[in-house]
Amino acid sequence: MSIPDGGWDEWTETESKFVKPVHEKNIAKGNRAGWLMGFIVLPRGGDYPYQASTVDLFNTWEDMNKNEGQAWKEVYPDMSDDRIWKRIEATRTIVKTEVRRLVDFVE
């Protein structure tokens, strides 16, 4: 995600206070395994197209297709989809989306 100049506080507040409860709801419903947000430390520079990311973690490919929208309705029943997305989109620009598959790991 590309965060506009001076927009770090708004982006982190939106993700950690407004969006995170929906991810927690989806985790509780079994729709995903986890979620994280972060920012790039290196590489850096004015020519780099984005500075931050969020990562959705899933246990199976099928979990990626579960109805995430229901969690939004449960967490914010009085907010329209349009209002929700305008609030989120005002804080960042999506530069790219990637899907990665875990092959192996060590704990």
Disulfide bonds with the S-S distance in Angstrom:
none
